[in-house]
Amino acid sequence: MANSLKGKIALVTGGTKGIGKAIADKLALEGAKVIITARTKPAVETEHYFIAAGDISRPEAGQIIADELLEEFGKVDILVNNAGANTSPGGGYSTLMDEDWNNEIQLNLMSAVRVNKALIPSMVAQKEGVIINISTGAALQPLWKMTMSYSASKAALNAYTKALASELGPQGIRVNAVSPGLVKTPLMEAFIADIAAKNRTSVEETFHAIKNEIGDLPLGRMAEPAEVAALVSFLVSPEAKYITGTNYRIDGGTLPVL
Ligand SMILES: NC(=O)c1ccc[n+]([C@@H]2O[C@H](COP(=O)([O-])OP(=O)(O)OC[C@H]3O[C@@H](n4cnc5c(N)ncnc54)[C@H](OP(=O)(O)O)[C@@H]3O)[C@@H](O)[C@H]2O)c1
């Protein structure tokens, strides 16, 4: 697939760390010009164009990103809505405040909704485009102790992905979700370290406890961000031109059902 994305303009939100950085690097390797966003500019300069849009969960962030991107590059071919996180405390329904629920919805659903809304018209104008919404296996397998509100917000992202694919397919735009399981990223490392500190256990014990909680991990390890990036790179490539309206799990076999 070398150079399969030559001439394409790609936006990767949250493209400075973890899965987003791996996706940005991979799309660039395939020939795309990549634009990234995050709250913090990377300390080390990269080949990617950085848009400083602040917290993407703010209502105005999507338009800020779209305005600068279109002014600089004139079009967008690939949108990867990757910025997101599980920001709520664990512990189940009684620990979750309205604010926690709102934060999850703003960050994991509305950020993608707004970025897409601001940039889809330019895709419609060129009758071509690909959108990937990064979801999570936890949307299909919510863990009440750890991911209740996060899972619900990403499940909403899945439903939105499907509806958007149906709406935009006739206009030449493909929309899919990608749902990783456990991926070795700064977010995941912080998540595990946080639980370990709260429970006064080691990181290794906590990882085993999470593995037990999710039930199974046949491949026995977390994914590398580059492994998720390889799937995204295929889905946005011309080789995947008949794939839309689908949610791809990449979870080492975690979920016990097909
Ligand atoms: N890691 C996993 O195991 C896993 C599993 C399933 C799904 N996912 C999903 O994959 C995506 C990426 O996760 P990751 O593990 O790669 O996360 P990460 O390592 O924390 O990286 C997140 C990226 O998004 C940016 N970001 C985070 N919050 C933001 C905000 N409020 N506004 C703007 N930018 C923000 C971060 O930069 P700044 O901090 O500088 O803003 C960073 O570039 C998320 O949607 C997550 O839900 C992750």
The ligand as an SDF file (V2000), in Angstrom:
LIG
                    3D

 48 52  0  0  0  0  0  0  0  0999 V2000
   -5.5860    3.0780   24.9080 N   0  0  0  0  0  0  0  0  0  0  0  0
   -6.5470    2.1790   24.8220 C   0  0  0  0  0  0  0  0  0  0  0  0
   -6.4150    1.0510   25.3170 O   0  0  0  0  0  0  0  0  0  0  0  0
   -7.8270    2.4980   24.0920 C   0  0  0  0  0  0  0  0  0  0  0  0
   -8.7390    1.4620   23.9310 C   0  0  0  0  0  0  0  0  0  0  0  0
   -9.9160    1.7090   23.2420 C   0  0  0  0  0  0  0  0  0  0  0  0
  -10.1700    2.9670   22.7290 C   0  0  0  0  0  0  0  0  0  0  0  0
   -9.2640    3.9600   22.9000 N   0  0  0  0  0  0  0  0  0  0  0  0
   -9.5930    5.2600   22.3160 C   0  0  0  0  0  0  0  0  0  0  0  0
   -8.5320    5.6490   21.4670 O   0  0  0  0  0  0  0  0  0  0  0  0
   -8.4180    7.0770   21.4580 C   0  0  0  0  0  0  0  0  0  0  0  0
   -6.9910    7.4840   21.7750 C   0  0  0  0  0  0  0  0  0  0  0  0
   -6.6370    6.9440   23.0350 O   0  0  0  0  0  0  0  0  0  0  0  0
   -5.1060    6.8690   23.5020 P   0  0  0  0  0  0  0  0  0  0  0  0
   -5.0400    5.7510   24.4610 O   0  0  0  0  0  0  0  0  0  0  0  0
   -4.1860    6.8900   22.3340 O   0  0  0  0  0  0  0  0  0  0  0  0
   -5.0130    8.2410   24.3110 O   0  0  0  0  0  0  0  0  0  0  0  0
   -3.7310    9.1460   24.7470 P   0  0  0  0  0  0  0  0  0  0  0  0
   -2.5070    8.3110   24.7170 O   0  0  0  0  0  0  0  0  0  0  0  0
   -4.1060    9.8400   26.0020 O   0  0  0  0  0  0  0  0  0  0  0  0
   -3.6990   10.2350   23.5730 O   0  0  0  0  0  0  0  0  0  0  0  0
   -4.8390   11.0390   23.4100 C   0  0  0  0  0  0  0  0  0  0  0  0
   -4.5900   12.1210   22.3900 C   0  0  0  0  0  0  0  0  0  0  0  0
   -5.7490   12.9780   22.3550 O   0  0  0  0  0  0  0  0  0  0  0  0
   -5.4160   14.2880   22.8630 C   0  0  0  0  0  0  0  0  0  0  0  0
   -6.5130   14.7020   23.7370 N   0  0  0  0  0  0  0  0  0  0  0  0
   -6.9460   14.0780   24.8390 C   0  0  0  0  0  0  0  0  0  0  0  0
   -7.9570   14.7750   25.4100 N   0  0  0  0  0  0  0  0  0  0  0  0
   -8.1450   15.8700   24.6290 C   0  0  0  0  0  0  0  0  0  0  0  0
   -9.0280   16.9780   24.6960 C   0  0  0  0  0  0  0  0  0  0  0  0
   -9.9220   17.1100   25.6890 N   0  0  0  0  0  0  0  0  0  0  0  0
   -8.9550   17.9200   23.7340 N   0  0  0  0  0  0  0  0  0  0  0  0
   -8.0560   17.8090   22.7240 C   0  0  0  0  0  0  0  0  0  0  0  0
   -7.2050   16.7700   22.6090 N   0  0  0  0  0  0  0  0  0  0  0  0
   -7.2480   15.8180   23.5510 C   0  0  0  0  0  0  0  0  0  0  0  0
   -4.0840   14.0960   23.6030 C   0  0  0  0  0  0  0  0  0  0  0  0
   -3.2710   15.2580   23.6210 O   0  0  0  0  0  0  0  0  0  0  0  0
   -3.3970   16.3360   24.8240 P   0  0  0  0  0  0  0  0  0  0  0  0
   -3.4100   15.5370   26.1060 O   0  0  0  0  0  0  0  0  0  0  0  0
   -2.1940   17.2150   24.6840 O   0  0  0  0  0  0  0  0  0  0  0  0
   -4.6590   17.0720   24.5970 O   0  0  0  0  0  0  0  0  0  0  0  0
   -3.4270   13.0190   22.7330 C   0  0  0  0  0  0  0  0  0  0  0  0
   -2.9000   13.5840   21.5520 O   0  0  0  0  0  0  0  0  0  0  0  0
   -9.4580    7.5950   22.4530 C   0  0  0  0  0  0  0  0  0  0  0  0
  -10.6230    7.9830   21.7570 O   0  0  0  0  0  0  0  0  0  0  0  0
   -9.7440    6.3840   23.3380 C   0  0  0  0  0  0  0  0  0  0  0  0
  -11.0330    6.4280   23.8770 O   0  0  0  0  0  0  0  0  0  0  0  0
   -8.1010    3.7620   23.5760 C   0  0  0  0  0  0  0  0  0  0  0  0
  1  2  1  0
  2  3  2  0
  2  4  1  0
  4  5  1  0
  4 48  2  0
  5  6  2  0
  6  7  1  0
  7  8  2  0
  8  9  1  0
  8 48  1  0
  9 10  1  0
  9 46  1  0
 10 11  1  0
 11 12  1  0
 11 44  1  0
 12 13  1  0
 13 14  1  0
 14 15  2  0
 14 16  1  0
 14 17  1  0
 17 18  1  0
 18 19  2  0
 18 20  1  0
 18 21  1  0
 21 22  1  0
 22 23  1  0
 23 24  1  0
 23 42  1  0
 24 25  1  0
 25 26  1  0
 25 36  1  0
 26 27  1  0
 26 35  1  0
 27 28  2  0
 28 29  1  0
 29 30  1  0
 29 35  2  0
 30 31  1  0
 30 32  2  0
 32 33  1  0
 33 34  2  0
 34 35  1  0
 36 37  1  0
 36 42  1  0
 37 38  1  0
 38 39  2  0
 38 40  1  0
 38 41  1  0
 42 43  1  0
 44 45  1  0
 44 46  1  0
 46 47  1  0
M  CHG  2   8   1  16  -1
M  END
$$$$
